[in-house]
Amino acid sequence: MIAWFNGLSYTVDLYFPGCDSLHSTAYVTGSVTNQLLYLGSDRLAVVNSTAPSLQAFDLSISGAVLHEVFFPQGSNPWAITVGYGQVWVTLLLSGQVATISLDDWTLGGAVDVPEYPYGVAVAG
């Protein structure tokens, strides 16, 4: 399956190459989606800027929001990765990288980093 977001309509489409099938508007996101990431186990995470949040969707159910975590207003969540049992989200305008537990989907601590953290990756 291939997923992409449509920034101006705040939606995610899903394409299934094996059967050449497109599911338009499978999910409705928050405003100004920046990145999406496959989390495994049929879960897709999306970060939204102006509605500062992370949403996790169940890929086996169209439209189903599994979890939604909110960040401080004006923090501008930008990039996302997963590792060490957590989701890591850069907060572009706060100069932080926040963590969200995959066990209970709670917002954990934040690491202060130099300003404008634009990308994030887990290695090792």
Protein Blocks (a to p, Z undefined) as FASTA:
>chain_A
ZZdddfknopacdddfknopacehkbccdehifbdcdebjhiacdddfklgcdddddfkb
ghiafbdcdddehklpabdcdeehiacdddfknopacdddfklopacddddddehifbdc
deZZ
